[in-house]
Amino acid sequence: MSEQTILFIAEPQAVSAVFQDLQQAGFRAGLADSLSSAKSFIKKTQPLLIIARPQLQHFSAEELLLNFEDLPPIIILSKKADATEAEKFLNLGAYAYWNDPLLWEKMELILNAIHDINPSATELVEEKDDEEKEIVIDKPKEATTAPQFQIIGQHAAIQNVLALAKQVAKSRATVLISGESGTGKEMFARFLHFHSDRVNQPFVAINCAALPEHLLESELFGHEKGSFTGAISKKLGKFELANNGTILLDEITEMDIALQAKLLRVLQEGEFDRIGGMSSTKVDVRVIATTNRTITDAVKEGKFREDLYYRLNVIPLKLPSLKERSDDIPVLANFFVQKFCLAYNITKTDFDDSAKQWLLEYSWPGNVRELQNLIERAVLLACGNSISRKHFLMDDQTWEPEEKSSIAGTNTQAETKAPIVEAFSVMPLYEMEKRLIIKSLDETSGNRTRAAELLGISVRTLRNKLSEYKKDGINL
């Protein structure tokens, strides 16, 4: 069963958000905070995957990569986006470099690529040896289903794009999605994947502006062991991970023109060479690209290949800005209010006249993304009362706290406390989960809503966990 084990070398609260998904997917998991405990765990269990912080008090990912051989794939989970740090760890042989927060969707994609796992069929039997320091998680009761990607909007401008997306979703044609930042380009890409015949296959996204050219090439196409200094193991690229599925190339116009030729070959021939590879690799991948620039201008300036542009632009989707579909602003605003009231367990609220007027008068330079972020802010600041103009808290405003809050038990002292942090060693994940829950309730004076927020779980999940503990004689 060791091949189904995942090792986290991080603070417990950094991985608490994926506890439930790990449980449903049927993986063993361990938690370590030092190089020695990580070494012991790796030797004993041979984990399938390691997710590690770059640095902890008694741990260095660099030292692990440099001094240990035959390691499983290691993903570096950083608290910040640092291109220099990313380059260093990828050159040392890390499988990938991610930024917080840790997302199950990304973990699931990597796990399926590393090992052909069918989560719905996974069944693990509990081992009795307490020294194993790992958790056995029951198999899920039913197979997971693909997420829904709902496009909200009634305006003709967005409905026309949506109709075209639905019409071409099942085709193999490449799609170029253009539009201002925040208009929902990635959402449309995921919508296309969900409505395609590839819905049960991987969806892989990469931002072409996030990495320098040589790192981007390695991320897209992978590399062979020894192909360059620091390439201590073979690495699969995003195209291989997306085989039979869909790949999203975000901000495609930021890709270096030298790398564009290699991308063109994949689109035309369905094959590529890994860095240092001696033979070509065949893939079947549906390509979707996005840009927030006028790509024809980049072609005229010689910054983007004309032949690549025509190859990508088989199906063009041009997303309207939010100000071009202003009739949808109230619809979207109400949708986000319901979403965040549910997420934060806040009594359903609405907008007063001042807020409604402001929503329609504002120019929305950040489009739908900005609207979503402002509504989340307003829901939290209104605390269950009607949302007014002041709750949007724009740059020219100074916040004056509400006298009352509809979130039961909210207190200033709990808000100002530091995140839950405590020293730990390898122990069963369910035991770590229980400790985190107890500590979160202690830090929030028993406020379950605030405790759930600190843990990154829903209040319902927290309530269910407390019911389980009660059966064991633990009353919280």
C-alpha positions as CSV (number, residue, x, y, z in Angstrom):
1,M,0.0,0.0,0.0
2,S,3.0,2.3,0.3
3,E,2.6,3.5,-3.3
4,Q,-0.6,5.3,-2.2
5,T,1.2,7.5,0.4
6,I,1.7,11.2,0.2
7,L,4.2,13.1,2.5
8,F,3.6,16.7,3.4
9,I,6.6,18.6,4.8
10,A,4.8,21.8,5.9
11,E,2.8,23.5,8.6
12,P,-0.5,21.6,9.3
13,Q,-2.7,24.5,8.4
14,A,-1.1,24.7,5.0
15,V,-2.6,21.3,4.1
16,S,-5.8,21.3,6.1
17,A,-7.8,22.5,3.0
18,V,-7.2,19.2,1.2
19,F,-7.9,16.9,4.2
20,Q,-11.4,16.1,3.0
21,D,-10.4,15.5,-0.6
22,L,-7.6,13.2,0.5
23,Q,-10.1,11.3,2.5
24,Q,-12.5,10.9,-0.4
25,A,-9.7,9.9,-2.8
26,G,-8.4,7.1,-0.5
27,F,-4.7,8.2,0.1
28,R,-2.4,7.5,3.0
29,A,-0.7,10.7,4.2
30,G,2.0,11.7,6.6
31,L,3.1,15.1,8.0
32,A,6.7,16.0,8.9
33,D,8.5,19.1,10.0
34,S,12.2,18.2,10.0
35,L,14.7,16.6,7.6
36,S,15.3,13.7,9.9
37,S,11.6,12.8,10.3
38,A,11.0,13.3,6.6
39,K,14.0,11.0,5.8
40,S,12.6,8.3,8.2
41,F,9.2,8.5,6.6
42,I,10.5,8.3,3.1
43,K,12.6,5.3,3.9
44,K,9.8,3.5,5.6
45,T,6.8,4.2,3.3
46,Q,8.3,5.2,-0.1
47,P,5.7,7.9,-0.7
48,L,4.2,8.4,-4.1
49,L,4.6,12.2,-3.9
50,I,6.2,14.8,-1.5
51,I,4.8,18.3,-1.1
52,A,7.3,20.4,0.8
53,R,7.9,24.0,1.9
54,P,11.2,25.5,0.7
55,Q,12.3,26.0,4.3
56,L,11.1,25.2,7.8
57,Q,12.9,25.6,11.1
58,H,14.4,22.1,10.9
59,F,14.0,21.4,7.2
60,S,15.5,22.6,3.9
61,A,14.0,21.4,0.6
62,E,17.3,22.2,-1.1
63,E,19.2,19.9,1.3
64,L,16.7,17.1,0.7
65,L,17.1,17.4,-3.1
66,L,20.9,17.6,-3.0
67,N,21.6,14.8,-0.5
68,F,19.0,12.1,-1.1
69,E,18.8,9.8,-4.1
70,D,15.8,7.9,-5.6
71,L,13.3,10.4,-4.3
72,P,9.7,10.4,-5.5
73,P,8.5,13.6,-7.3
74,I,8.8,16.6,-5.1
75,I,6.5,19.6,-5.4
76,I,7.7,22.8,-3.7
77,L,4.9,24.8,-2.1
78,S,5.9,28.4,-1.6
79,K,4.1,31.1,0.2
80,K,5.1,33.6,-2.5
81,A,5.7,33.7,-6.2
82,D,9.4,33.9,-6.7
83,A,10.8,33.2,-10.2
84,T,14.4,33.0,-8.9
85,E,13.4,30.5,-6.3
86,A,11.3,28.5,-8.8
87,E,14.2,28.3,-11.2
88,K,16.6,27.1,-8.4
89,F,14.3,24.3,-7.2
90,L,13.4,23.1,-10.7
91,N,17.0,23.0,-11.6
92,L,17.7,20.9,-8.5
93,G,15.2,18.4,-9.7
94,A,11.8,19.4,-8.1
95,Y,8.9,18.1,-10.1
96,A,6.9,21.4,-9.9
97,Y,6.9,24.7,-8.1
98,W,3.5,25.9,-6.7
99,N,2.3,28.9,-4.7
100,D,-0.2,28.9,-1.9
101,P,-2.9,27.9,-1.4
102,L,-2.6,24.1,-1.9
103,L,-5.4,23.0,-4.2
104,W,-6.8,19.5,-4.5
105,E,-7.5,20.0,-8.3
106,K,-3.7,20.5,-8.9
107,M,-2.8,17.6,-6.6
108,E,-5.2,15.2,-8.3
109,L,-3.9,16.1,-11.7
110,I,-0.3,15.4,-10.7
111,L,-1.2,12.2,-8.9
112,N,-3.0,10.8,-11.9
113,A,0.0,11.7,-14.1
114,I,2.5,10.1,-11.8
115,H,0.5,6.9,-11.2
116,D,-2.5,5.7,-13.1
117,I,-4.9,6.0,-10.2
118,N,-8.7,5.5,-10.3
119,P,-9.8,7.2,-7.0
120,S,-13.3,5.6,-7.1
121,A,-11.7,2.1,-7.1
122,T,-9.1,2.8,-4.5
123,E,-9.4,0.6,-1.4
124,L,-6.8,0.6,1.4
125,V,-6.6,-1.7,4.4
126,E,-5.6,-0.3,7.8
127,E,-2.2,-1.4,9.0
128,K,-1.9,-2.1,12.7
129,D,1.7,-1.0,13.2
130,D,1.5,2.3,15.2
131,E,5.1,3.1,14.3
132,E,4.1,3.6,10.6
133,K,3.0,7.2,11.6
134,E,0.5,7.4,8.7
135,I,-3.2,7.5,8.2
136,V,-5.4,5.1,6.4
137,I,-8.3,6.7,4.7
138,D,-11.4,4.8,3.7
139,K,-12.3,4.4,0.0
140,P,-14.9,7.0,-1.3
141,K,-18.5,5.8,-1.3
142,E,-19.0,7.0,-4.9
143,A,-16.9,8.3,-7.8
144,T,-16.3,12.0,-8.0
145,T,-18.0,13.9,-10.8
146,A,-16.6,16.7,-12.9
147,P,-17.2,20.2,-11.5
148,Q,-19.7,22.5,-13.1
149,F,-18.6,25.8,-14.7
150,Q,-21.5,28.2,-14.8
151,I,-21.3,31.3,-17.0
152,I,-23.5,34.0,-15.5
153,G,-25.0,36.7,-17.8
154,Q,-28.1,37.6,-19.8
155,H,-26.7,40.3,-22.1
156,A,-26.6,39.4,-25.8
157,A,-22.8,40.1,-25.9
158,I,-22.0,37.3,-23.5
159,Q,-24.8,35.0,-24.7
160,N,-23.5,35.1,-28.2
161,V,-20.0,34.0,-27.0
162,L,-21.5,31.4,-24.8
163,A,-23.6,30.0,-27.8
164,L,-20.4,29.7,-29.9
165,A,-18.5,28.0,-27.1
166,K,-21.2,25.4,-26.7
167,Q,-21.3,24.8,-30.4
168,V,-17.5,24.1,-30.7
169,A,-16.9,22.5,-27.3
170,K,-16.9,18.9,-28.6
171,S,-14.6,19.6,-31.5
172,R,-10.8,19.2,-31.5
173,A,-10.3,22.7,-32.9
174,T,-8.0,25.1,-31.1
175,V,-9.6,28.1,-29.5
176,L,-8.2,31.6,-28.9
177,I,-10.0,33.4,-26.1
178,S,-9.3,37.2,-26.0
179,G,-10.5,39.8,-23.6
180,E,-9.5,42.3,-21.0
181,S,-8.1,41.0,-17.7
182,G,-10.8,39.7,-15.4
183,T,-13.4,39.0,-18.1
184,G,-13.4,35.3,-17.3
185,K,-11.1,33.8,-20.0
186,E,-10.0,30.8,-17.9
187,M,-13.7,30.2,-16.8
188,F,-14.6,29.9,-20.5
189,A,-11.6,27.6,-21.1
190,R,-12.9,25.3,-18.3
191,F,-16.4,25.6,-19.7
192,L,-15.2,24.3,-23.1
193,H,-13.4,21.4,-21.4
194,F,-16.4,20.5,-19.3
195,H,-18.7,20.4,-22.3
196,S,-16.2,18.4,-24.5
197,D,-15.7,14.7,-24.9
198,R,-12.5,15.1,-22.8
199,V,-14.3,16.0,-19.6
200,N,-13.0,13.0,-17.8
201,Q,-9.5,13.6,-19.0
202,P,-6.9,16.1,-17.5
203,F,-7.3,19.9,-17.8
204,V,-3.9,21.5,-17.4
205,A,-3.3,25.3,-17.2
206,I,-0.1,27.2,-17.4
207,N,0.6,30.9,-17.4
208,C,3.1,31.7,-20.1
209,A,4.1,35.0,-18.4
210,A,4.9,33.4,-15.1
211,L,8.3,31.8,-16.0
212,P,11.3,32.7,-18.1
213,E,11.8,31.1,-21.5
214,H,14.0,28.1,-20.5
215,L,11.9,27.3,-17.5
216,L,8.7,27.6,-19.5
217,E,10.1,25.2,-22.1
218,S,10.8,22.6,-19.4
219,E,7.4,23.1,-17.9
220,L,5.6,22.7,-21.3
221,F,7.7,19.9,-22.8
222,G,9.6,18.3,-19.9
223,H,13.3,17.3,-19.8
224,E,15.4,14.2,-19.6
225,K,17.7,13.4,-16.7
226,G,21.1,15.1,-17.1
227,S,19.9,17.3,-20.0
228,F,21.2,20.4,-18.1
229,T,22.9,21.3,-14.8
230,G,20.5,20.3,-12.0
231,A,18.3,18.0,-14.1
232,I,18.8,15.1,-11.7
233,S,15.6,13.3,-12.8
234,K,13.3,13.0,-15.8
235,K,10.4,15.5,-15.7
236,L,7.1,15.2,-17.6
237,G,5.9,18.5,-19.2
238,K,2.4,19.9,-19.2
239,F,1.6,18.6,-22.7
240,E,2.3,15.0,-21.5
241,L,0.3,15.6,-18.3
242,A,-2.6,16.9,-20.5
243,N,-2.5,13.9,-22.9
244,N,-6.0,13.0,-24.1
245,G,-7.3,16.1,-22.3
246,T,-7.1,19.9,-22.6
247,I,-4.2,22.4,-22.1
248,L,-4.8,26.1,-21.4
249,L,-1.9,28.4,-22.5
250,D,-2.7,31.6,-20.5
251,E,-1.3,34.9,-21.7
252,I,0.1,33.2,-24.9
253,T,1.4,36.5,-26.3
254,E,4.0,36.6,-23.5
255,M,5.7,33.4,-24.8
256,D,9.2,34.0,-26.3
257,I,9.1,33.9,-30.1
258,A,11.8,31.1,-30.1
259,L,9.6,28.9,-28.1
260,Q,6.6,29.6,-30.3
261,A,8.2,27.4,-33.1
262,K,8.2,24.4,-30.8
263,L,4.6,25.1,-29.9
264,L,3.6,25.3,-33.5
265,R,5.1,21.8,-34.1
266,V,2.9,20.4,-31.4
267,L,-0.2,22.0,-32.9
268,Q,0.7,20.8,-36.5
269,E,2.2,17.4,-35.8
270,G,1.0,16.4,-32.4
271,E,4.5,15.7,-31.2
272,F,7.5,17.3,-29.4
273,D,10.9,16.6,-28.0
274,R,11.7,16.8,-24.3
275,I,14.8,18.9,-23.5
276,G,17.7,16.5,-24.0
277,G,15.4,13.9,-25.5
278,M,16.5,11.6,-28.3
279,S,13.1,10.8,-29.7
280,S,9.7,12.5,-30.2
281,T,6.8,12.1,-27.9
282,K,3.3,11.9,-29.4
283,V,0.3,13.5,-27.6
284,D,-3.4,14.1,-28.3
285,V,-4.2,17.4,-26.6
286,R,-6.8,20.0,-27.3
287,V,-5.2,23.5,-27.0
288,I,-6.9,26.6,-25.7
289,A,-5.0,29.9,-25.6
290,T,-5.9,33.2,-24.0
291,T,-4.6,36.7,-24.3
292,N,-5.6,40.1,-22.9
293,R,-3.6,41.9,-25.7
294,T,-4.5,42.7,-29.3
295,I,-2.6,39.7,-30.8
296,T,-2.6,41.1,-34.3
297,D,-0.6,44.1,-33.1
298,A,2.0,41.6,-31.6
299,V,2.1,39.9,-35.0
300,K,2.7,43.2,-36.8
301,E,5.5,44.1,-34.3
302,G,7.2,40.7,-35.0
303,K,6.7,39.5,-31.4
304,F,4.3,36.8,-32.3
305,R,4.5,34.3,-35.2
306,E,1.9,34.9,-37.8
307,D,1.6,31.2,-38.7
308,L,1.1,30.3,-35.0
309,Y,-1.6,33.0,-34.7
310,Y,-3.6,31.5,-37.6
311,R,-3.1,28.0,-36.1
312,L,-4.4,29.1,-32.7
313,N,-7.2,31.3,-34.0
314,V,-9.3,28.5,-35.5
315,I,-12.2,29.4,-33.2
316,P,-11.9,33.0,-31.8
317,L,-13.9,33.8,-28.7
318,K,-13.8,37.6,-27.8
319,L,-15.1,38.2,-24.3
320,P,-16.8,41.6,-23.7
321,S,-15.8,43.8,-20.9
322,L,-18.1,44.2,-17.9
323,K,-19.0,47.8,-19.0
324,E,-20.0,46.4,-22.4
325,R,-22.6,44.2,-20.6
326,S,-23.7,46.6,-17.8
327,D,-27.1,44.9,-17.7
328,D,-25.4,41.9,-16.2
329,I,-23.9,43.8,-13.2
330,P,-26.9,43.4,-10.9
331,V,-27.3,39.7,-12.0
332,L,-23.6,39.0,-11.2
333,A,-23.7,41.0,-8.0
334,N,-26.6,39.0,-6.7
335,F,-25.0,35.8,-7.7
336,F,-21.8,36.6,-5.8
337,V,-23.7,37.7,-2.7
338,Q,-25.5,34.4,-2.5
339,K,-22.2,32.6,-3.1
340,F,-20.3,34.4,-0.4
341,C,-23.1,34.4,2.1
342,L,-23.2,30.6,1.8
343,A,-19.4,30.3,1.9
344,Y,-19.1,32.4,5.1
345,N,-22.4,31.1,6.7
346,I,-23.8,34.7,6.8
347,T,-27.5,35.5,6.7
348,K,-28.6,36.3,3.2
349,T,-28.3,40.0,2.5
350,D,-29.1,42.5,-0.3
351,F,-28.1,45.9,-1.6
352,D,-29.5,49.3,-0.5
353,D,-30.2,52.0,-3.0
354,S,-26.7,53.7,-2.6
355,A,-25.0,50.4,-3.4
356,K,-27.2,49.6,-6.4
357,Q,-26.5,53.1,-7.9
358,W,-22.8,52.8,-7.2
359,L,-22.6,49.4,-8.9
360,L,-24.1,50.8,-12.1
361,E,-22.0,54.0,-12.1
362,Y,-18.6,52.4,-11.4
363,S,-16.4,51.8,-14.5
364,W,-15.1,48.3,-13.5
365,P,-11.6,48.4,-14.9
366,G,-11.0,44.9,-13.4
367,N,-14.2,43.5,-14.9
368,V,-16.0,40.5,-13.4
369,R,-13.0,39.5,-11.2
370,E,-13.0,42.9,-9.6
371,L,-16.8,42.7,-9.1
372,Q,-16.4,39.3,-7.4
373,N,-13.7,40.5,-5.1
374,L,-15.6,43.7,-4.1
375,I,-18.8,41.7,-3.4
376,E,-16.9,39.3,-1.2
377,R,-15.5,42.3,0.7
378,A,-18.9,43.9,1.0
379,V,-20.6,40.7,2.3
380,L,-17.9,40.3,5.0
381,L,-18.1,44.0,6.1
382,A,-21.9,44.2,6.0
383,C,-22.1,41.3,8.5
384,G,-25.6,40.3,7.4
385,N,-26.9,43.8,7.2
386,S,-27.9,45.4,3.8
387,I,-24.9,46.2,1.7
388,S,-24.4,49.9,1.3
389,R,-21.9,52.1,-0.6
390,K,-19.4,52.1,2.3
391,H,-19.1,48.4,2.4
392,F,-17.2,48.3,-1.0
393,L,-14.3,50.1,0.9
394,M,-12.7,51.6,-2.2
395,D,-9.3,53.3,-2.0
396,D,-10.8,56.7,-1.1
397,Q,-12.7,55.3,1.9
398,T,-11.8,54.8,5.6
399,W,-13.5,51.9,7.3
400,E,-15.5,52.4,10.5
401,P,-16.4,49.0,12.1
402,E,-20.0,47.9,12.5
403,E,-21.3,48.0,16.0
404,K,-23.0,44.5,15.6
405,S,-22.2,41.4,13.7
406,S,-24.6,38.8,12.5
407,I,-21.8,36.2,12.5
408,A,-22.4,34.5,15.9
409,G,-19.6,34.8,18.4
410,T,-17.3,37.1,16.3
411,N,-14.9,38.9,18.5
412,T,-12.0,41.3,18.0
413,Q,-9.6,39.3,20.0
414,A,-10.0,36.2,17.8
415,E,-9.5,38.3,14.7
416,T,-6.1,39.6,15.7
417,K,-4.6,36.3,16.7
418,A,-1.8,34.8,14.6
419,P,-2.6,31.7,12.5
420,I,-2.6,28.3,14.1
421,V,1.0,27.2,14.3
422,E,2.6,24.6,16.5
423,A,5.6,22.2,16.4
424,F,4.9,18.7,15.2
425,S,6.4,15.5,13.9
426,V,5.1,12.8,11.8
427,M,1.8,11.6,13.1
428,P,-1.5,10.2,11.7
429,L,-3.2,12.9,9.6
430,Y,-6.6,12.4,11.4
431,E,-4.8,13.1,14.8
432,M,-3.3,16.3,13.3
433,E,-6.7,17.2,12.0
434,K,-8.2,16.7,15.5
435,R,-5.5,18.8,17.1
436,L,-6.0,21.6,14.6
437,I,-9.8,21.7,15.2
438,I,-9.3,21.8,19.0
439,K,-6.7,24.5,18.7
440,S,-8.9,26.6,16.3
441,L,-11.8,26.5,18.7
442,D,-9.5,27.5,21.6
443,E,-8.2,30.4,19.6
444,T,-11.6,31.6,18.6
445,S,-13.2,31.1,22.1
446,G,-15.5,28.4,20.7
447,N,-16.7,30.4,17.7
448,R,-17.3,27.6,15.1
449,T,-17.7,30.0,12.2
450,R,-14.4,31.7,12.8
451,A,-12.7,28.4,13.5
452,A,-13.9,26.9,10.2
453,E,-12.5,30.0,8.4
454,L,-9.1,29.5,10.0
455,L,-9.1,25.8,9.0
456,G,-10.3,26.5,5.5
457,I,-13.4,24.2,5.8
458,S,-17.1,24.8,5.9
459,V,-19.0,25.1,9.2
460,R,-21.0,22.0,8.3
461,T,-17.8,20.0,7.9
462,L,-16.6,21.3,11.3
463,R,-19.9,20.3,12.9
464,N,-19.7,16.8,11.5
465,K,-16.1,16.4,12.8
466,L,-17.2,17.5,16.3
467,S,-20.0,15.0,16.2
468,E,-17.5,12.2,15.4
469,Y,-15.3,13.3,18.3
470,K,-18.3,13.3,20.6
471,K,-18.9,9.6,19.9
472,D,-15.3,9.1,21.1
473,G,-16.1,10.9,24.3
474,I,-14.6,14.2,23.4
475,N,-17.0,17.1,23.9
476,L,-16.0,20.4,22.3
